[in-house]
Amino acid sequence: MSWWGKAFAGGVAGLIGGPMAALAALGIGHQMDRDLRGLKRAYAPVRDVRLRERLLCQRRTALFSLAGALVRAAASPPARRAAVLEGLLAAEGLDASGRERARVLFRDGQRADFPLTAVVSQFRRAFQRRPDLALALLGTLSPLVEDLDAGAPARQLLQDIATRLGVRSRRLERLVAAWQAERQRLRAGGGDLSRRAAAELLGVPVGASRAEVTRAYRRLLSRHHPDKLAHLNPSPEELAAAARRTDQIRKAYRRLSRDWTDRTPI
């Protein structure tokens, strides 16, 4: 049993206010111990395999279903929705069964009766002491919204999700503004990537095979995805930069994949 909080609060109160103050401070110390234990559980590595899998499942449930809800609110065309789903699948590195479950979650998020409150509440309960993970989730979802104007349905939905996650409006506004700036910078950088530029961005030869390109794509997404910064408590600007890098990686992958056939390399 942890006793540091009780000892500290009781000792200080005893020195200042005497025995009665020390007894009153024990209650405060007890709460301190509970908070310390909670923080330790939240940030310490999860060694229980079942618990780790359950937490990962809860994060992915929120990610894929909320992404589906956002593309629906943005009225994204089918091609855009498919691209969003494929990018998330690649970033998560799921196996066949995991990919199928993610597709189901993505479709569920697009339903008119999607239980937004239940999904967000489940995520918040699972990671209630990890505001960094809530911000990382929003950092992943923000670039999926085509129209980020304050009055747009998708933007309002993103704000609703942030509020339910306990992220203040000002923090979300910084995140959105940073992402918009990064998106404009990306667009100002030029039009379509050349085949060579795409290959260089992914770190593969121009003549790389489909398997080589796919491995490089997944490796880079895994390394630069905004979720990977969660434990560093990143700023909105850092999350936006990670989202921009992820967008560039996806753009390069799409450029190289145009030339694929079932029988020929890139």
C-alpha positions as CSV (number, residue, x, y, z in Angstrom):
1,M,0.0,0.0,0.0
2,S,1.3,3.5,-0.9
3,W,1.7,5.8,2.1
4,W,3.9,8.6,0.8
5,G,1.0,11.0,0.2
6,K,-0.4,10.4,3.7
7,A,3.0,10.8,5.4
8,F,3.8,13.9,3.5
9,A,0.5,15.7,4.0
10,G,0.2,14.5,7.7
11,G,3.8,15.5,8.5
12,V,3.5,19.0,7.0
13,A,0.1,19.7,8.6
14,G,1.3,18.4,12.0
15,L,4.2,20.7,12.0
16,I,2.1,23.7,11.0
17,G,-1.3,23.1,12.7
18,G,-0.8,20.4,15.3
19,P,-2.4,16.9,15.7
20,M,-5.9,17.9,14.5
21,A,-4.6,19.4,11.3
22,A,-2.5,16.3,10.8
23,L,-5.6,14.0,11.1
24,A,-7.5,16.2,8.7
25,A,-4.6,16.1,6.2
26,L,-4.6,12.3,6.2
27,G,-7.7,12.4,4.0
28,I,-5.9,14.7,1.5
29,G,-2.9,12.4,1.7
30,H,-5.1,9.4,0.9
31,Q,-6.4,11.1,-2.2
32,M,-2.8,11.9,-3.2
33,D,-1.9,8.3,-2.9
34,R,-4.9,7.3,-5.1
35,D,-3.9,9.8,-7.7
36,L,-0.3,8.7,-7.7
37,R,-1.4,5.1,-8.1
38,G,-3.6,6.1,-11.0
39,L,-0.9,8.0,-12.8
40,K,1.5,5.0,-12.3
41,R,-1.1,2.7,-13.9
42,A,-1.8,5.1,-16.7
43,Y,1.8,5.7,-17.8
44,A,3.6,2.6,-16.7
45,P,4.2,0.0,-19.5
46,V,1.2,-2.5,-19.7
47,R,2.7,-5.9,-19.1
48,D,-0.5,-7.8,-19.0
49,V,-1.0,-9.1,-22.6
50,R,-4.8,-9.3,-22.4
51,L,-5.1,-5.8,-20.9
52,R,-2.7,-4.4,-23.6
53,E,-4.8,-6.1,-26.3
54,R,-8.0,-4.7,-24.8
55,L,-6.7,-1.2,-24.6
56,L,-5.4,-1.4,-28.2
57,C,-8.8,-2.7,-29.3
58,Q,-10.5,0.2,-27.6
59,R,-8.2,2.8,-29.2
60,R,-8.8,1.3,-32.7
61,T,-12.5,1.1,-32.1
62,A,-12.6,4.8,-31.5
63,L,-10.1,5.6,-34.3
64,F,-11.9,3.7,-37.1
65,S,-15.5,4.4,-36.1
66,L,-14.9,8.1,-35.5
67,A,-13.1,8.4,-38.8
68,G,-16.1,6.9,-40.5
69,A,-18.4,9.4,-38.7
70,L,-16.2,12.3,-39.8
71,V,-16.1,11.4,-43.5
72,R,-19.9,11.0,-43.4
73,A,-20.3,14.4,-41.8
74,A,-17.9,15.8,-44.5
75,A,-20.0,14.2,-47.2
76,S,-16.8,12.8,-48.7
77,P,-17.2,10.9,-52.0
78,P,-16.7,7.1,-52.0
79,A,-13.1,7.4,-53.4
80,R,-12.1,9.7,-50.6
81,R,-13.6,7.4,-48.0
82,A,-11.8,4.4,-49.4
83,A,-8.5,6.3,-49.4
84,V,-9.0,7.4,-45.8
85,L,-9.7,3.8,-44.7
86,E,-6.7,2.4,-46.6
87,G,-4.4,4.9,-45.1
88,L,-5.5,4.1,-41.6
89,L,-5.3,0.4,-42.2
90,A,-1.7,0.7,-43.5
91,A,-0.7,2.9,-40.5
92,E,-2.1,0.4,-38.0
93,G,-0.3,-2.6,-39.6
94,L,-3.3,-4.9,-39.0
95,D,-3.5,-8.6,-40.0
96,A,-6.4,-9.9,-42.2
97,S,-8.9,-10.4,-39.4
98,G,-8.0,-7.0,-37.8
99,R,-8.4,-5.3,-41.2
100,E,-11.9,-6.8,-41.6
101,R,-12.9,-5.6,-38.2
102,A,-11.6,-2.2,-38.9
103,R,-13.6,-2.0,-42.1
104,V,-16.7,-2.9,-40.1
105,L,-16.0,-0.2,-37.6
106,F,-15.4,2.3,-40.3
107,R,-18.8,1.4,-41.9
108,D,-20.5,1.5,-38.5
109,G,-19.2,5.1,-38.0
110,Q,-21.0,6.2,-41.1
111,R,-24.4,5.0,-39.9
112,A,-27.0,7.6,-39.2
113,D,-27.6,5.9,-35.8
114,F,-23.9,5.6,-34.9
115,P,-23.6,5.7,-31.1
116,L,-21.1,8.6,-30.8
117,T,-21.5,9.1,-27.1
118,A,-21.0,5.5,-26.2
119,V,-17.8,5.2,-28.4
120,V,-16.2,8.4,-27.1
121,S,-17.1,7.6,-23.5
122,Q,-15.6,4.2,-23.7
123,F,-12.3,5.7,-25.0
124,R,-12.3,8.3,-22.3
125,R,-12.9,5.8,-19.5
126,A,-10.1,3.5,-20.9
127,F,-7.6,6.4,-21.1
128,Q,-9.0,8.9,-18.6
129,R,-5.6,9.8,-17.2
130,R,-3.9,10.1,-20.6
131,P,-4.9,13.5,-22.2
132,D,-2.0,13.1,-24.5
133,L,-3.7,10.0,-26.1
134,A,-6.9,12.0,-26.6
135,L,-5.0,14.8,-28.3
136,A,-3.1,12.2,-30.5
137,L,-6.4,10.7,-31.5
138,L,-7.7,14.2,-32.5
139,G,-4.4,14.8,-34.4
140,T,-5.0,11.7,-36.4
141,L,-8.7,12.6,-37.1
142,S,-8.2,16.2,-38.0
143,P,-6.6,15.7,-41.4
144,L,-9.5,13.4,-42.4
145,V,-11.9,16.3,-42.5
146,E,-12.1,18.0,-45.9
147,D,-13.7,21.2,-44.8
148,L,-12.4,22.5,-41.5
149,D,-14.4,25.7,-41.4
150,A,-16.0,26.3,-38.0
151,G,-19.6,26.1,-39.4
152,A,-19.1,22.9,-41.4
153,P,-20.8,19.7,-40.1
154,A,-17.6,17.7,-40.0
155,R,-15.8,20.6,-38.1
156,Q,-18.6,20.7,-35.6
157,L,-18.5,17.0,-35.1
158,L,-14.7,17.2,-34.5
159,Q,-15.4,19.9,-31.9
160,D,-18.0,17.7,-30.3
161,I,-15.6,14.8,-30.1
162,A,-12.9,17.0,-28.6
163,T,-15.3,18.4,-26.0
164,R,-16.4,14.9,-25.0
165,L,-12.7,13.9,-24.7
166,G,-12.0,16.8,-22.4
167,V,-9.9,18.7,-24.9
168,R,-10.5,22.5,-24.7
169,S,-11.7,24.4,-27.7
170,R,-8.6,26.5,-27.8
171,R,-6.3,23.5,-27.9
172,L,-8.4,22.0,-30.7
173,E,-8.3,25.3,-32.6
174,R,-4.5,25.3,-32.4
175,L,-4.4,21.8,-33.7
176,V,-6.7,22.6,-36.6
177,A,-4.9,25.8,-37.4
178,A,-1.6,24.1,-37.4
179,W,-2.9,21.3,-39.7
180,Q,-4.4,23.9,-42.1
181,A,-1.0,25.7,-42.3
182,E,0.8,22.4,-43.0
183,R,-1.8,21.4,-45.6
184,Q,-1.3,24.8,-47.4
185,R,2.4,24.4,-47.2
186,L,2.1,20.9,-48.8
187,R,-0.1,22.2,-51.6
188,A,2.2,25.2,-52.2
189,G,5.1,22.7,-52.6
190,G,3.8,21.8,-56.1
191,G,1.4,19.5,-57.8
192,D,1.7,15.8,-58.3
193,L,4.8,13.9,-57.3
194,S,7.1,12.5,-59.9
195,R,7.8,8.8,-59.8
196,R,11.3,9.4,-58.8
197,A,10.4,11.9,-56.0
198,A,7.8,9.4,-54.7
199,A,10.4,6.6,-54.5
200,E,12.9,8.9,-52.8
201,L,10.3,10.0,-50.2
202,L,9.6,6.3,-49.4
203,G,13.3,5.4,-49.5
204,V,13.1,2.8,-52.2
205,P,14.6,2.4,-55.7
206,V,12.6,3.7,-58.6
207,G,12.2,0.1,-59.8
208,A,11.2,-1.4,-56.4
209,S,8.7,-4.1,-56.3
210,R,5.2,-3.8,-54.9
211,A,6.2,-5.7,-51.8
212,E,9.2,-3.5,-51.2
213,V,7.2,-0.3,-51.6
214,T,4.4,-1.6,-49.3
215,R,6.9,-2.5,-46.6
216,A,8.6,0.9,-46.8
217,Y,5.2,2.6,-46.7
218,R,4.0,0.8,-43.6
219,R,7.3,1.2,-41.9
220,L,7.3,5.0,-42.5
221,L,3.7,5.4,-41.4
222,S,4.4,3.4,-38.3
223,R,7.3,5.7,-37.5
224,H,5.7,9.1,-38.3
225,H,2.1,8.6,-37.5
226,P,0.8,11.2,-34.9
227,D,-0.2,8.4,-32.5
228,K,3.5,7.5,-32.1
229,L,4.1,10.9,-30.5
230,A,1.4,10.4,-27.8
231,H,3.8,9.5,-25.0
232,L,5.8,12.7,-25.6
233,N,2.8,15.0,-24.9
234,P,3.3,16.8,-28.3
235,S,2.1,20.3,-29.1
236,P,-0.6,20.8,-31.7
237,E,2.1,22.1,-34.1
238,E,4.1,18.9,-33.7
239,L,1.0,16.8,-34.3
240,A,0.2,18.7,-37.4
241,A,3.8,18.3,-38.7
242,A,3.5,14.5,-38.1
243,A,0.1,14.5,-39.9
244,R,1.7,16.4,-42.9
245,R,4.5,13.9,-43.0
246,T,2.0,11.1,-43.0
247,D,0.1,12.7,-45.8
248,Q,3.2,13.0,-47.9
249,I,4.0,9.3,-47.3
250,R,0.5,8.4,-48.4
251,K,0.7,10.6,-51.5
252,A,4.0,9.0,-52.5
253,Y,2.5,5.5,-52.1
254,R,-0.6,6.5,-54.2
255,R,1.7,7.9,-56.9
256,L,3.8,4.7,-57.2
257,S,0.7,2.4,-56.9
258,R,-0.7,3.9,-60.2
259,D,1.7,1.9,-62.2
260,W,1.1,-1.4,-60.6
261,T,-0.4,-4.4,-62.4
262,D,-0.8,-7.9,-61.1
263,R,2.3,-9.0,-62.9
264,T,4.7,-6.1,-63.1
265,P,6.8,-4.2,-60.6
266,I,6.6,-0.4,-60.4
